Amino acid sequence: MNIAAIQTFLAIVETGSLARAASKLNVTQSTVTTRLKTLEATLGQKLINRSKTGATTTNAGLRLQRYAEAIAGSWRQARLEVAAPLGSRKFRNIAVHNDLWVGWGEGLFEHIDEGVGVAVSVFTGSDAEITSWMDGNMVDLAVGFSPVPRPDVVADRVGADRLILVSTRLDAPVRFDPGYVYVDYGDFVGGQHLTAFADADAARLTFSAPGPAMKYLEAVGGTAYLPYRMVTNELAKGRLFELTDAPVFERPVFLNRRSSVRRPDPAWIPAL
């Protein structure tokens, strides 16, 4: 089967448009159309509904999507292994949640990279992407905030990400701070936050990830809940201050691994 046609189909599904798929793949829209028609002719099924408002998958397209992702993942994996350094006897593909690279991801990568004759590939993304990569057999180990629900995947809770309230001001109030910046860590932490600050006003600014929130504090100032592992240096240098009267929240961290892969020595887990 034509790999380019499979990749084009997935780009259309992801972007919802043939024009945007062409831009993503850096090809002309006519090339995208030709590849799609070729794939539809090969399968004997219409895969994409096209309209002025965009492109959506047909029922056949929905059925194909899971297999297409697996095919594209296997092809990507094959390219990585073929291009691996000579003498590599093992290949390890690891995935790390975007928010967990500092500390957690770095520790796992360094631990695996120490192996003689091991070629390592690293992917970073969301929990949904990690699950998709595990489904497509693209990764062997993954660190994220959710267990991957697959019978051939072992999910171990390996710790928790400690979230502490920090501020650029030593005298910042724990409640009713006009400079408070909310970081959305998902429903699990959101529920804890709502319970602890039920009487507080809504924050005027919200970030979906801690990295941009920390950069905002550095540039503008303010207060936010951030992972302890991310702010240790700033705390030591006096650029940020922990508001110790505030509650501490925890976000569970899971190591997902294929059942055929041995669990790494726990030495990689950061001491937080």
N, C-alpha and C positions, 0 to 999 in steps of 0.2 A: 504494500500500500504506500502511496505517496506521502512521505512525512511532511512535506511542505503543505500539502492539502489539509492534513490533519491539524497542523499548527495554525493554518489560516482559519479553519473552522473554529478552533478554540479562541482565536483572537476576535472573531466576530461575536461569539457568545459572550466573551468578557467585555467587549466595548459596546455591544448593542448596535453596531453600525458597520457597514462595509467600508465607508470612508475612513472611520476611525481605526478600523482594523488595518487598512492600507497604511495609514500613518504610523501605527504601532510597529508594523512589520517592515516599514520603509520600502514599500513597493507601490505600484500604481493600483488604482481601484479596479481597473480592467483585469489586472493580474489576480486580484482577490476574487473577482467574479468568475474568472476562468477556472481557478483552483476549486472554488465551491461547486461549480457545475460539473467538473470532473469527478469530484468526490460523490456528488449526488448520483451521477450516472453510474459510477462503480457500484454503489450500494442499491441503486434502483429505488431510491426514496428521496423525497424532498425533505431537506434538513432545516432550512431557514425560511421563515416567512419575511418577505421584504415589503416595507411600506414607506410612506413619506416620513413617518415618525421614527423609523428605525428598523432594526432586525431582531426577530425573536425566533427561538427554536420551535420546531414542530415536535410532535410526540416522538417521531423517529429521531430527531435531533437530540432530544432529551435522553433517549435510550443510548445514543451513540456517545454522548458527552463523557460518561464515566470511562468507557473504553478508550476514547481518544486521549483523555488525560493520562491514562496508564501507558498508552503507546508513546506519547510525547515524553513522559517521564523516563521510560525505558531507553528511548533514543538519547535523551540528555545524559542519562547515566552511562550509556555505552560510549558516548563521546568523551566523557570525563575519564573513564577507565582507559580508553585507548590512548588518551593524551597524558596519562600518568607517567611519572618519571620511571626510567628503566630500572628494573630491580625491585619494583614495588610488588610485594607478595599479597598484600591485603588492601582492600579499599573500604574506607569508612566514610559514610555520608551522614553528617549530623545536621540537625535543624535546631535553631534557637529562636525563641520568641523575641521579637524586636526589642521589647522592654527588658530582656534578661541577658543581653550580650555582656554588659559590664558585670564582672564578677562571676556569674553563673556560666555563661557561654564561654568566656575566656578560660575559665578553669577546666571545663570539659575539653575544649580544643587543645589546650596545652597538655592535658593528660594523655589524650589519644595521639597527639602529634609526637610524643616521646617514643612511640613504638617504632622499632627498626623495621624498615620495609613497608611502612603503612602510608598510603596516599589518602589524604583527608580532603573532603569537600564540605563546605559550610554553606547552609542556606539560612536566611533569616526571614521571618514573616509572622503572621498572626496565628492564633490557635487554629482557625479554620484552614489556613494554608498548610499548617503542620499536619493536620488530619488528612488533607488532600494528598500531601506528599507521602505520608505513610500508606495511604490507600493505593497510590500509584507505584509503590515499591521504590521510591526515590531516595528515601533515607532509612538508616538503620537505628539511629538514636535521635531523640528529640527532647529538648527541654522546653516546657511551656507551663501554662497555668491550668491546663485541663488534661485529664487522662484521655487517650485515644481509644474509642470504643471499638476495638477489633479483637477477634478471638486469638489472633496470632501476635498480639502486642501485649507486652507486660508493662503496666503502668505502676511505678513506685513513687509514692510521695517522698521526696528527698529533703524537704525543708519548707521554709516559708520566707517570702520577701517581706521584711519589716518596713513598714511605712511610718515615718515620723514627721511631726509638724516642725518645719524649719522656717526661719524668717531672716531677712537681711537686717532686722532690727531686734536688738536684745530685749527691748521693752514692749514688743508687739503683743497685743492681747490674744488670748486663745480663742475668744468668741467676739463676734461683731467687729472684726477687723476689716476696714474698708479696702485694705490691700490684699485680702485673701484671694488666692487663685485656686479654683477647684480643678483637680485632675481626675478624670473619669477612669477608674481602674476596673470597671465592670460591675455587675450586679452584686457579687459577693462582698466586695469592699464597700460598694455604694450603700448596701443595707446597714453595714456597721456604722458608716459615716452618718447616715440618716438618723440612726438611733442615738448616736453620741451628740449630734448637733441638731436635734429636732427643733430647738428654739431659735436657731440661727437664721439669718437672712440668706437668700440665695447669692452665690458669688457672682460678681459682675463679669468675670472672665473664666472660661473653661477650656482646658486642654484635654486632648484624647490620649496623651502619652506624657510620661514624666520628663523625657529629654527636652522637648520644646519649653515645658514649664520651667525647668531649671535654667535654661538660657534666658527666659523672660525675667526671672528673678535676678540673674546676674546683670542684665541690662537696665532694668527698670526698678527693681526692688519689689518687695512684697513677702507674702507668706504662702506656703503650700505644703501639702503632704508629699514627700518624696522618699524613694527607697534609701535606707540607711547606707547601703553599699555605694550609692552614687554621690553621697554628700560627705563622706568621711574626710576627704582632703579639705573641702571647704570649711567644715567644722573646725578642723585642726588649725587652719590658717586664720580663723576668725572672720571669714567672709559670710558665713551663715551661722545661725544660732539655733540650737534645738530648744523648742518650747516644751520643757519637761513636764509641765502640768497637763499637757494635752494627752488624750488617749493614743495608744499605738495600735495600728491595724496590721493584720497579717494576711498575705495573699499566698495561698498554697502553691508550691512549685512541684511539678511532676517530671520524672524522667521516664519517657516512653521508649521502649526498645523492643525489637523483634525477639520472639522467644528463642530464636537461634543465636542471638547475640548475648554474650556474657555481660553481666552487669559490671560496669567499671568500678574500680576501687573507689570507695567514698572519699578518698583524699582530694578529689577534684571539687568537692562541694565547698563553697566558700564559708568561712567561719564568720557568721554574722550574728 
